[in-house]
Amino acid sequence: MERIKALLSRKEPVKWLFYGDSITHGALHTWGWRDYTEHFRERVRFELGRTMDIVLNTAISGNTTAELLESFPWRAESFNPDAVFVMIGMNDSVPERAVKISTGQFTENLELLTDKFAAMNTLVIMQTTCPVLPGATPGHDTSLEKYMDITRNFAEKRKLPLIDHYHHWRENEPLRYFWMSNAIHPNQYGHAVFAHYLFKCLGIFDPASYTCRLHTP
């Protein structure tokens, strides 16, 4: 986390990129409220006074690691970000997908993505996603857990910072039902929970700030 904190304290502007699927895309299921990347933008660019920083979100609903690789030149490389938050795996792990991304392919795709970012000297921050609601999509909760374990092990192996949202949500089992729009997508409260936990991990949570005081059940 020290490398991220160094970016947050440096004088030069920083380009932050969020890369992933529908959960990071934040479409529809936030019901018009800000998603967690927009809360990050408000916290960093306004509340922390880093007005010259740029916060980009190129996540797309339905994506797997395969799509992140296919569209990398336009959605990532063209922006040459200083840091990227990668949250992926929800769609890779869906049991009934016509073309399912196997655990081995998922690991290989994470390696390829990280190598591409490393070639641009971009700091990669891995994020686990939220758990699916148990029983709502048969087999997906068990499958997703395996992919999130892979994400954790991958971050440890590559010595990458990790924001373990999945673990945080599982620690708050009764509350997470209030944080979801449906079986797999967080609602506006879930995105605030994402943002607050991200801020705490990065050392920029301040209960006095408006963004950090957003209500969550």
C-alpha positions as CSV (number, residue, x, y, z in Angstrom):
1,M,0.0,0.0,0.0
2,E,3.0,2.3,0.5
3,R,3.3,2.7,-3.3
4,I,-0.3,3.9,-3.6
5,K,0.2,6.3,-0.6
6,A,3.2,7.7,-2.4
7,L,1.1,8.4,-5.5
8,L,-1.5,10.1,-3.3
9,S,1.1,12.4,-1.7
10,R,3.2,13.3,-4.7
11,K,3.1,16.8,-6.2
12,E,2.6,15.6,-9.8
13,P,-0.9,14.7,-11.0
14,V,-1.9,11.1,-11.1
15,K,-4.0,9.2,-13.6
16,W,-6.1,6.5,-11.9
17,L,-7.9,3.8,-13.9
18,F,-10.6,1.5,-12.8
19,Y,-10.8,-1.7,-15.0
20,G,-13.4,-4.4,-14.8
21,D,-17.0,-5.6,-15.4
22,S,-20.5,-4.4,-14.6
23,I,-19.8,-4.1,-10.9
24,T,-17.2,-1.4,-11.6
25,H,-19.1,-0.1,-14.5
26,G,-21.8,0.9,-12.0
27,A,-24.6,1.0,-14.6
28,L,-28.3,0.5,-13.7
29,H,-27.9,-1.1,-10.3
30,T,-26.8,2.1,-8.6
31,W,-30.3,3.6,-9.5
32,G,-28.8,7.0,-10.5
33,W,-26.5,7.3,-7.4
34,R,-22.7,7.4,-7.7
35,D,-20.7,4.2,-8.1
36,Y,-17.6,3.5,-6.0
37,T,-15.2,4.9,-8.7
38,E,-17.2,8.2,-8.6
39,H,-16.9,8.3,-4.8
40,F,-13.2,7.8,-5.2
41,R,-13.0,10.7,-7.7
42,E,-14.9,13.0,-5.2
43,R,-12.7,11.9,-2.3
44,V,-9.4,12.4,-4.2
45,R,-10.0,15.2,-6.6
46,F,-12.1,17.4,-4.3
47,E,-11.8,16.5,-0.7
48,L,-8.1,15.7,-0.9
49,G,-7.6,18.7,-3.2
50,R,-5.8,16.7,-5.9
51,T,-7.8,18.6,-8.6
52,M,-5.3,17.8,-11.4
53,D,-5.6,14.1,-10.9
54,I,-7.7,12.2,-13.5
55,V,-10.0,9.3,-12.5
56,L,-11.0,7.1,-15.4
57,N,-13.5,4.2,-15.4
58,T,-13.4,2.0,-18.5
59,A,-15.2,-1.1,-17.0
60,I,-17.9,-2.7,-19.2
61,S,-20.9,-4.8,-18.1
62,G,-20.6,-8.5,-18.9
63,N,-16.8,-8.5,-19.3
64,T,-14.4,-11.3,-18.3
65,T,-10.6,-11.2,-18.3
66,A,-10.8,-12.1,-22.0
67,E,-12.5,-8.9,-22.9
68,L,-10.1,-6.9,-20.7
69,L,-7.3,-8.2,-22.7
70,E,-9.0,-7.9,-26.1
71,S,-9.8,-4.2,-25.7
72,F,-6.7,-3.3,-23.7
73,P,-5.1,-1.0,-26.3
74,W,-8.1,1.4,-26.3
75,R,-9.5,1.1,-22.7
76,A,-6.1,1.0,-20.8
77,E,-3.0,1.5,-22.9
78,S,-4.2,4.7,-24.6
79,F,-4.5,6.4,-21.2
80,N,-1.1,5.3,-19.9
81,P,-2.4,5.3,-16.2
82,D,-0.1,5.7,-13.2
83,A,-2.3,3.2,-11.3
84,V,-5.0,0.8,-12.1
85,F,-7.6,-0.9,-9.9
86,V,-8.5,-4.3,-11.4
87,M,-11.8,-5.9,-10.2
88,I,-12.7,-8.9,-12.3
89,G,-13.9,-12.5,-11.9
90,M,-17.7,-12.3,-11.4
91,N,-18.4,-13.3,-15.1
92,D,-15.3,-15.5,-15.5
93,S,-16.7,-17.7,-12.8
94,V,-20.4,-18.1,-13.9
95,P,-20.9,-21.9,-14.1
96,E,-23.4,-21.8,-17.0
97,R,-21.4,-19.5,-19.4
98,A,-21.3,-20.9,-22.9
99,V,-17.5,-20.2,-23.0
100,K,-16.5,-20.3,-19.3
101,I,-13.1,-19.0,-18.4
102,S,-11.4,-21.9,-16.6
103,T,-9.4,-21.3,-13.4
104,G,-6.2,-21.9,-15.3
105,Q,-7.2,-19.4,-18.1
106,F,-8.2,-16.9,-15.5
107,T,-4.8,-17.1,-13.8
108,E,-3.1,-16.8,-17.2
109,N,-5.2,-13.8,-18.2
110,L,-4.3,-12.0,-14.9
111,E,-0.7,-12.7,-15.7
112,L,-1.0,-11.2,-19.2
113,L,-2.9,-8.2,-17.9
114,T,-0.4,-7.5,-15.2
115,D,2.5,-7.8,-17.6
116,K,0.8,-5.3,-20.0
117,F,0.4,-2.8,-17.2
118,A,4.0,-3.4,-16.0
119,A,5.3,-2.6,-19.4
120,M,3.7,0.9,-19.0
121,N,5.1,1.2,-15.4
122,T,1.5,1.2,-14.1
123,L,1.0,0.2,-10.5
124,V,-1.6,-2.6,-10.5
125,I,-4.0,-2.8,-7.5
126,M,-5.9,-6.1,-7.4
127,Q,-9.5,-6.1,-6.0
128,T,-11.7,-9.0,-5.1
129,T,-15.4,-8.4,-5.9
130,C,-18.5,-8.7,-3.7
131,P,-19.9,-12.2,-3.0
132,V,-23.1,-13.3,-4.8
133,L,-26.1,-13.9,-2.6
134,P,-26.2,-17.6,-1.5
135,G,-28.6,-19.8,-3.4
136,A,-29.7,-17.1,-5.8
137,T,-27.5,-18.4,-8.7
138,P,-26.9,-22.1,-8.0
139,G,-23.2,-23.0,-8.0
140,H,-22.0,-19.4,-8.6
141,D,-21.2,-18.6,-5.0
142,T,-18.9,-21.6,-4.7
143,S,-17.3,-21.0,-8.1
144,L,-16.7,-17.3,-7.4
145,E,-15.0,-18.1,-4.2
146,K,-12.4,-20.1,-6.1
147,Y,-11.7,-17.3,-8.5
148,M,-11.3,-14.8,-5.6
149,D,-8.8,-17.2,-3.9
150,I,-6.9,-17.1,-7.2
151,T,-7.0,-13.3,-7.2
152,R,-5.6,-13.2,-3.6
153,N,-2.9,-15.8,-4.4
154,F,-2.0,-14.0,-7.6
155,A,-1.6,-10.6,-5.8
156,E,0.6,-12.3,-3.2
157,K,2.7,-14.0,-5.8
158,R,3.2,-10.8,-7.8
159,K,3.6,-8.6,-4.7
160,L,0.6,-6.4,-5.7
161,P,-1.5,-4.4,-3.4
162,L,-4.9,-6.2,-2.7
163,I,-8.2,-4.7,-1.7
164,D,-10.1,-7.7,-0.4
165,H,-13.8,-6.6,-0.7
166,Y,-15.0,-10.2,-0.8
167,H,-13.6,-10.9,2.6
168,H,-14.9,-7.6,4.0
169,W,-18.4,-8.4,2.8
170,R,-18.4,-11.9,4.1
171,E,-17.4,-10.5,7.5
172,N,-20.6,-8.5,7.4
173,E,-22.9,-11.3,6.4
174,P,-26.3,-10.0,7.7
175,L,-25.7,-6.5,6.3
176,R,-24.7,-7.5,2.7
177,Y,-28.3,-8.3,1.8
178,F,-29.0,-4.6,2.2
179,W,-26.0,-3.7,-0.1
180,M,-27.2,-5.7,-3.1
181,S,-29.5,-4.8,-6.0
182,N,-29.8,-8.4,-7.1
183,A,-27.9,-11.6,-6.7
184,I,-24.6,-10.2,-8.1
185,H,-24.8,-6.4,-8.4
186,P,-24.2,-4.0,-5.5
187,N,-26.7,-1.2,-5.1
188,Q,-25.9,2.4,-4.1
189,Y,-25.2,1.4,-0.6
190,G,-22.9,-1.4,-1.7
191,H,-20.9,1.0,-3.8
192,A,-20.6,3.3,-0.8
193,V,-19.4,0.2,1.2
194,F,-16.8,-0.5,-1.6
195,A,-15.6,3.1,-1.5
196,H,-15.3,3.3,2.3
197,Y,-13.4,0.1,2.5
198,L,-11.1,1.2,-0.3
199,F,-10.5,4.5,1.5
200,K,-9.6,2.7,4.7
201,C,-7.2,0.4,2.9
202,L,-5.5,3.4,1.2
203,G,-5.4,5.4,4.4
204,I,-7.6,8.2,3.2
205,F,-10.8,7.5,5.2
206,D,-11.9,10.5,7.2
207,P,-15.2,10.3,9.1
208,A,-15.4,14.0,9.0
209,S,-15.6,14.1,5.2
210,Y,-18.9,14.1,3.3
211,T,-17.9,11.1,1.1
212,C,-16.9,9.0,4.1
213,R,-20.1,9.9,6.0
214,L,-22.4,8.5,3.3
215,H,-25.1,6.4,4.9
216,T,-24.8,2.6,4.6
217,P,-27.2,0.1,6.3
